[in-house]
Amino acid sequence: MDTHANDEQHMIAPTTNPTPEHRIPFEFTGNANEFFSIWIINVLLTILTLGIYSPWAKVRTLQYFYGNIQLDGASFRYLASPLQILKGRAIALVFFAAYYFSGLISPLATGIMIGVIALLIPAMVVMSMSFQLRNTAYRNIKFNFQKNFKRAYTIFAYPLLLTILYFLFVAYFQDSFLPTAAAAENETETPSPSIFSPFFLFVILPLLPIVCLFPLWQYMIIKFKSSHACFGQADFSFNGTLGDLYSIYIKAFLVVSVFGLLAMFAFNGLLGFILTLPLYLWLLSYIQTKKTNFIFGNLNIAEHRVQSDLKVGAMLYLYVTNTLAIAISLGLLMPWAKIRTARYRAQMTSIIITGDLDNFFGVQPEGQSAFGEEMGEVFDMGLGV
């Protein structure tokens, strides 16, 4: 009887002493003077080579920023080859040229070309995420991304179909809402806008469902990217809800609508535009900050979780002062602006660790995980998606 009691106490003991959580913040150690020398050389060589050097410039920049992001005393590494990025940009240039020349043929050809590009977006997202993560390492362990093309096309199917149909619809009915040159010359007065105008009926109204469904589409993409990412053998997961993401956009829409209408009725012309500029800057800061906190604040890896505490006011201050500094210096203070933004983002991001982080890394294999050696590596490229 005593033996059974002792065994029962032994089984319960581990649950009564849970492993305490502790926070490990990220740290950015770069400085503006170091990065300025890298940046100015990148700019000059990119100009002299007519843009050919830009992939090498991108790799040098990312290697500097990754190398100066530290977590628990260790830095990240960026491992991509400039030639891989050059290959991706060459392919992107081919599609851009096809899109440009389709516009010289007919609006319908442009709509079809946009549809073709839209159909390739899921594959490009998968390849881009794979490229980005496979070329990121921490403590000699690589990140990775599972190339689930079937799942990507399932997620993108309905939004892509709506987008393709919209562009085809607008291209087909373009003549219905664009006046001819002769009619434009004969018009003496500009007609007042109306909800029954062809432009509203054929362009604005069909766009509304796409706009309303945009947060849903974005949520599905965030969920897809998170659930297929991994670090060594540890998978990422995402716990954010669709309602939380919609609330960000709804609050932003309500604030902009109220203050935008007040500005329109209270002021006219240039003064009204100037007063709405701070509103636009706030909107940009609010959405970017809240969305970043939403994404990273709901990201988990194994039993650990990420925390992001960016503040809207601080980001607004950074956007305004960075923009003014870059404008006044004719672009020369851009490295300084990037450094201070990266430092703030790192300071406000951390990982909540359960247990010992060293034990977590101890079970991870060095280098890339097994499925990372698949033949699809040949097709990895930096597409900027």
C-alpha positions as CSV (number, residue, x, y, z in Angstrom):
1,M,0.0,0.0,0.0
2,D,2.8,2.4,0.8
3,T,4.6,1.5,-2.4
4,H,1.5,2.4,-4.4
5,A,1.2,5.7,-2.6
6,N,4.9,6.5,-3.3
7,D,4.5,5.7,-7.0
8,E,1.4,7.9,-7.2
9,Q,3.2,10.8,-5.6
10,H,6.1,10.3,-8.0
11,M,3.8,10.5,-11.0
12,I,2.1,13.7,-9.8
13,A,5.3,15.5,-8.7
14,P,6.4,16.8,-12.2
15,T,3.0,18.5,-12.8
16,T,3.2,20.4,-9.5
17,N,6.5,22.1,-10.5
18,P,6.0,23.5,-14.0
19,T,9.0,24.7,-15.8
20,P,9.2,28.5,-15.3
21,E,8.9,30.8,-18.4
22,H,11.5,33.4,-19.0
23,R,11.9,36.1,-21.7
24,I,14.9,36.4,-24.0
25,P,14.9,39.6,-26.0
26,F,16.3,40.1,-29.5
27,E,19.2,42.6,-29.8
28,F,20.4,44.6,-32.8
29,T,24.1,45.5,-32.7
30,G,24.6,47.3,-36.0
31,N,25.4,51.0,-36.3
32,A,24.8,53.6,-39.0
33,N,28.5,54.3,-39.7
34,E,29.3,50.6,-40.6
35,F,26.2,50.2,-42.7
36,F,26.7,53.5,-44.5
37,S,29.9,52.2,-46.0
38,I,28.1,49.1,-47.2
39,W,25.1,51.0,-48.5
40,I,27.1,53.7,-50.5
41,I,29.2,51.0,-52.2
42,N,26.1,49.1,-53.1
43,V,24.4,52.1,-54.6
44,L,27.4,53.2,-56.6
45,L,28.1,49.7,-58.0
46,T,24.4,49.1,-58.8
47,I,24.3,52.4,-60.8
48,L,27.6,51.7,-62.6
49,T,26.4,48.2,-63.6
50,L,22.9,49.4,-64.6
51,G,21.3,47.3,-61.9
52,I,23.2,44.0,-62.5
53,Y,25.0,44.3,-59.1
54,S,21.7,44.7,-57.2
55,P,21.5,41.0,-56.1
56,W,25.0,41.2,-54.6
57,A,23.9,44.5,-52.9
58,K,20.9,42.7,-51.4
59,V,23.0,39.8,-50.1
60,R,25.5,42.1,-48.5
61,T,22.8,44.2,-46.9
62,L,20.9,41.1,-45.5
63,Q,24.1,39.5,-44.3
64,Y,24.9,42.7,-42.3
65,F,21.4,42.9,-40.8
66,Y,21.1,39.2,-40.1
67,G,24.5,39.1,-38.6
68,N,23.7,41.9,-36.2
69,I,20.5,40.4,-34.9
70,Q,21.4,38.5,-31.8
71,L,19.3,36.1,-29.6
72,D,20.8,34.7,-26.4
73,G,24.3,35.7,-27.5
74,A,24.2,34.1,-31.0
75,S,23.6,35.8,-34.3
76,F,21.6,34.9,-37.3
77,R,23.1,34.2,-40.8
78,Y,21.9,34.9,-44.3
79,L,23.3,32.2,-46.7
80,A,21.8,33.0,-50.1
81,S,23.8,33.3,-53.3
82,P,23.5,36.4,-55.4
83,L,23.2,34.3,-58.5
84,Q,20.0,32.7,-57.2
85,I,18.5,36.1,-56.7
86,L,19.7,37.2,-60.1
87,K,17.9,34.2,-61.6
88,G,14.7,35.0,-59.8
89,R,14.8,38.7,-60.9
90,A,15.5,37.6,-64.5
91,I,12.3,35.5,-64.5
92,A,10.3,38.3,-62.9
93,L,11.6,40.7,-65.6
94,V,10.3,38.3,-68.3
95,F,6.9,38.4,-66.8
96,F,7.0,42.2,-66.5
97,A,8.0,42.6,-70.1
98,A,5.1,40.3,-71.1
99,Y,2.7,42.3,-69.1
100,Y,4.0,45.6,-70.6
101,F,3.7,44.5,-74.2
102,S,0.3,42.9,-73.6
103,G,-0.9,46.5,-72.8
104,L,0.2,47.6,-76.3
105,I,-2.0,44.9,-77.8
106,S,-5.4,45.4,-76.1
107,P,-7.0,45.8,-72.7
108,L,-8.2,42.2,-72.9
109,A,-4.7,40.9,-73.5
110,T,-3.6,42.8,-70.4
111,G,-6.4,41.2,-68.4
112,I,-5.4,37.8,-69.6
113,M,-1.7,38.4,-68.8
114,I,-2.7,39.5,-65.3
115,G,-4.7,36.3,-64.9
116,V,-1.7,34.2,-65.9
117,I,0.5,36.0,-63.4
118,A,-2.2,35.6,-60.7
119,L,-2.3,31.8,-61.4
120,L,1.4,31.6,-60.7
121,I,1.3,33.6,-57.4
122,P,0.8,30.5,-55.2
123,A,3.8,28.8,-56.6
124,M,5.9,31.9,-56.4
125,V,4.9,32.4,-52.7
126,V,5.9,28.8,-51.9
127,M,9.2,29.1,-53.7
128,S,10.0,32.5,-52.2
129,M,9.3,31.4,-48.6
130,S,11.4,28.3,-49.2
131,F,14.2,30.4,-50.5
132,Q,14.0,32.9,-47.7
133,L,13.9,30.3,-44.9
134,R,16.3,27.8,-46.3
135,N,18.9,30.6,-46.5
136,T,18.5,31.7,-42.9
137,A,20.4,30.0,-40.1
138,Y,20.8,30.3,-36.3
139,R,23.4,28.4,-34.3
140,N,24.2,26.4,-37.4
141,I,20.6,25.2,-37.7
142,K,18.7,26.2,-40.8
143,F,15.1,27.3,-41.1
144,N,13.0,25.6,-43.7
145,F,9.6,25.6,-45.5
146,Q,7.6,22.7,-46.6
147,K,6.8,23.1,-50.3
148,N,3.1,22.2,-50.3
149,F,2.0,23.6,-53.7
150,K,-1.4,21.8,-53.5
151,R,-2.3,23.4,-50.2
152,A,-1.1,26.8,-51.5
153,Y,-3.4,26.6,-54.6
154,T,-6.3,25.5,-52.4
155,I,-5.8,28.6,-50.2
156,F,-5.4,31.0,-53.1
157,A,-8.1,29.5,-55.3
158,Y,-11.1,31.7,-54.4
159,P,-9.2,35.1,-54.0
160,L,-7.3,34.5,-57.2
161,L,-10.5,33.6,-59.1
162,L,-12.3,36.7,-57.9
163,T,-9.2,38.9,-58.8
164,I,-8.9,37.3,-62.3
165,L,-12.6,37.7,-63.0
166,Y,-12.5,41.3,-61.8
167,F,-9.7,42.3,-64.1
168,L,-11.3,40.5,-67.0
169,F,-14.6,42.2,-66.3
170,V,-13.0,45.6,-66.1
171,A,-11.0,45.0,-69.3
172,Y,-14.0,43.8,-71.2
173,F,-16.3,46.7,-70.2
174,Q,-13.6,49.3,-70.3
175,D,-15.2,51.1,-73.3
176,S,-18.4,51.4,-71.3
177,F,-17.0,53.8,-68.7
178,L,-14.2,55.5,-70.6
179,P,-15.4,58.3,-72.9
180,T,-14.1,58.5,-76.4
181,A,-11.6,61.3,-77.3
182,A,-14.3,63.1,-79.4
183,A,-16.8,62.9,-76.6
184,A,-14.3,64.2,-74.1
185,E,-13.5,67.2,-76.4
186,N,-17.2,68.1,-76.8
187,E,-17.8,68.0,-73.0
188,T,-18.1,71.5,-71.6
189,E,-18.7,70.5,-68.0
190,T,-17.4,67.8,-65.9
191,P,-20.2,65.5,-64.8
192,S,-20.7,65.1,-61.1
193,P,-19.8,61.7,-59.7
194,S,-22.8,59.4,-59.2
195,I,-23.3,55.9,-57.8
196,F,-25.1,55.1,-61.1
197,S,-22.2,56.2,-63.3
198,P,-20.6,53.5,-65.4
199,F,-17.3,53.9,-63.6
200,F,-18.9,53.1,-60.3
201,L,-21.0,50.2,-61.6
202,F,-18.2,48.6,-63.6
203,V,-15.1,49.4,-61.5
204,I,-15.8,50.4,-57.9
205,L,-18.8,48.2,-57.1
206,P,-17.3,44.9,-58.2
207,L,-14.1,45.7,-56.2
208,L,-16.0,45.8,-52.9
209,P,-16.2,42.0,-52.3
210,I,-12.5,41.7,-53.0
211,V,-11.7,44.5,-50.5
212,C,-14.0,43.0,-47.8
213,L,-12.4,39.6,-48.2
214,F,-8.8,40.9,-48.1
215,P,-8.3,40.3,-44.4
216,L,-9.6,36.7,-44.8
217,W,-7.1,36.1,-47.6
218,Q,-4.3,37.7,-45.6
219,Y,-5.1,35.5,-42.6
220,M,-5.1,32.4,-44.7
221,I,-1.7,33.3,-46.1
222,I,-0.3,34.0,-42.6
223,K,-1.6,30.7,-41.3
224,F,-0.2,28.8,-44.3
225,K,3.3,30.4,-44.1
226,S,3.5,29.8,-40.3
227,S,2.2,26.2,-40.3
228,H,4.6,25.1,-43.0
229,A,7.7,26.8,-41.6
230,C,10.2,25.0,-39.3
231,F,13.5,25.4,-37.6
232,G,15.5,22.2,-37.8
233,Q,13.0,19.6,-36.6
234,A,10.8,22.0,-34.7
235,D,7.6,23.2,-36.5
236,F,6.1,26.6,-36.2
237,S,2.4,27.2,-35.3
238,F,0.1,30.1,-35.4
239,N,-2.7,30.8,-32.8
240,G,-4.1,34.1,-34.1
241,T,-7.8,34.4,-34.9
242,L,-9.5,35.8,-38.0
243,G,-11.5,38.1,-35.8
244,D,-8.4,39.7,-34.3
245,L,-7.1,40.6,-37.8
246,Y,-10.5,41.9,-39.0
247,S,-10.7,44.1,-35.9
248,I,-7.4,45.8,-36.9
249,Y,-8.7,46.8,-40.3
250,I,-12.2,47.7,-39.0
251,K,-10.8,50.0,-36.4
252,A,-8.5,51.7,-38.9
253,F,-11.4,52.1,-41.4
254,L,-13.7,53.7,-38.8
255,V,-11.0,56.2,-37.6
256,V,-10.0,57.1,-41.1
257,S,-13.7,57.5,-42.2
258,V,-14.6,59.8,-39.3
259,F,-11.6,62.0,-39.5
260,G,-11.5,61.9,-43.3
261,L,-15.1,63.2,-43.5
262,L,-14.4,65.9,-40.9
263,A,-11.4,67.1,-42.9
264,M,-13.4,67.1,-46.1
265,F,-16.3,69.2,-44.6
266,A,-14.2,71.5,-42.5
267,F,-11.5,72.3,-45.0
268,N,-11.4,72.5,-48.8
269,G,-8.6,72.2,-51.3
270,L,-4.9,72.1,-50.4
271,L,-5.5,72.7,-46.7
272,G,-7.7,69.7,-46.4
273,F,-5.1,67.5,-48.2
274,I,-2.4,68.7,-45.9
275,L,-4.4,67.9,-42.8
276,T,-5.2,64.4,-44.1
277,L,-1.5,63.6,-44.5
278,P,-1.0,63.0,-40.8
279,L,-4.0,60.8,-40.9
280,Y,-2.4,58.7,-43.7
281,L,0.8,58.4,-41.7
282,W,-1.1,57.3,-38.6
283,L,-3.0,54.7,-40.7
284,L,0.2,53.3,-42.1
285,S,1.8,53.1,-38.6
286,Y,-1.3,51.6,-37.0
287,I,-1.8,48.8,-39.6
288,Q,1.8,47.9,-39.8
289,T,2.4,47.9,-36.1
290,K,-0.8,46.0,-35.1
291,K,-0.4,43.5,-37.9
292,T,3.3,42.8,-37.0
293,N,2.2,42.3,-33.3
294,F,-0.6,40.1,-34.5
295,I,1.6,37.9,-36.6
296,F,4.6,37.5,-34.3
297,G,2.7,37.7,-31.1
298,N,0.8,34.5,-32.1
299,L,3.8,32.6,-33.4
300,N,5.0,29.5,-31.6
301,I,7.9,27.1,-32.1
302,A,7.7,23.9,-30.1
303,E,6.7,24.9,-26.6
304,H,8.2,28.4,-27.0
305,R,6.4,31.5,-28.2
306,V,7.3,34.8,-29.8
307,Q,6.3,38.2,-28.4
308,S,6.1,41.5,-30.2
309,D,5.3,44.7,-28.4
310,L,5.7,47.4,-31.1
311,K,3.9,50.7,-30.2
312,V,1.9,52.7,-32.8
313,G,3.2,56.0,-31.5
314,A,6.8,54.9,-31.6
315,M,6.5,53.6,-35.1
316,L,4.7,56.8,-36.2
317,Y,7.6,58.8,-34.8
318,L,10.1,56.6,-36.7
319,Y,8.2,56.9,-40.0
320,V,7.9,60.7,-39.7
321,T,11.5,61.4,-38.6
322,N,13.0,58.9,-41.0
323,T,11.1,60.4,-43.9
324,L,12.1,63.9,-43.0
325,A,15.7,62.9,-42.5
326,I,15.9,61.1,-45.8
327,A,14.3,64.0,-47.7
328,I,16.4,66.7,-46.1
329,S,19.7,64.7,-46.7
330,L,18.7,63.8,-50.3
331,G,18.8,60.1,-49.3
332,L,22.1,60.0,-47.5
333,L,20.5,59.3,-44.2
334,M,18.7,56.2,-45.4
335,P,21.2,53.9,-43.7
336,W,20.7,55.7,-40.4
337,A,16.9,55.4,-40.8
338,K,17.1,51.6,-41.5
339,I,19.4,51.0,-38.5
340,R,17.3,52.8,-36.0
341,T,14.1,51.1,-37.3
342,A,15.8,47.7,-37.1
343,R,17.1,48.4,-33.6
344,Y,13.6,49.4,-32.3
345,R,12.0,46.3,-33.9
346,A,14.5,44.0,-32.3
347,Q,14.2,45.7,-28.9
348,M,10.5,45.1,-28.9
349,T,10.6,41.5,-30.0
350,S,11.4,38.6,-27.7
351,I,10.9,34.9,-27.2
352,I,9.2,33.5,-24.2
353,I,11.1,30.3,-23.3
354,T,9.7,27.4,-21.5
355,G,12.5,25.4,-20.0
356,D,16.1,25.6,-21.1
357,L,16.9,27.0,-24.6
358,D,20.2,25.1,-24.7
359,N,18.3,21.8,-24.4
360,F,16.0,22.8,-27.3
361,F,19.0,23.4,-29.5
362,G,20.6,20.3,-28.3
363,V,18.0,18.1,-30.0
364,Q,18.2,20.0,-33.3
365,P,20.3,18.5,-36.1
366,E,23.1,20.6,-37.5
367,G,22.6,22.0,-40.9
368,Q,19.4,21.4,-43.0
369,S,16.7,18.9,-42.1
370,A,16.2,15.8,-44.2
371,F,13.4,16.9,-46.5
372,G,15.4,20.1,-47.3
373,E,17.6,18.1,-49.6
374,E,14.7,17.4,-52.1
375,M,15.2,17.9,-55.8
376,G,13.1,21.1,-55.6
377,E,16.1,22.9,-54.3
378,V,17.0,23.5,-58.0
379,F,14.0,25.7,-58.4
380,D,14.5,27.9,-55.3
381,M,14.9,31.5,-56.2
382,G,14.5,35.0,-54.7
383,L,11.3,36.4,-56.2
384,G,10.7,39.0,-53.6
385,V,7.2,37.7,-52.8
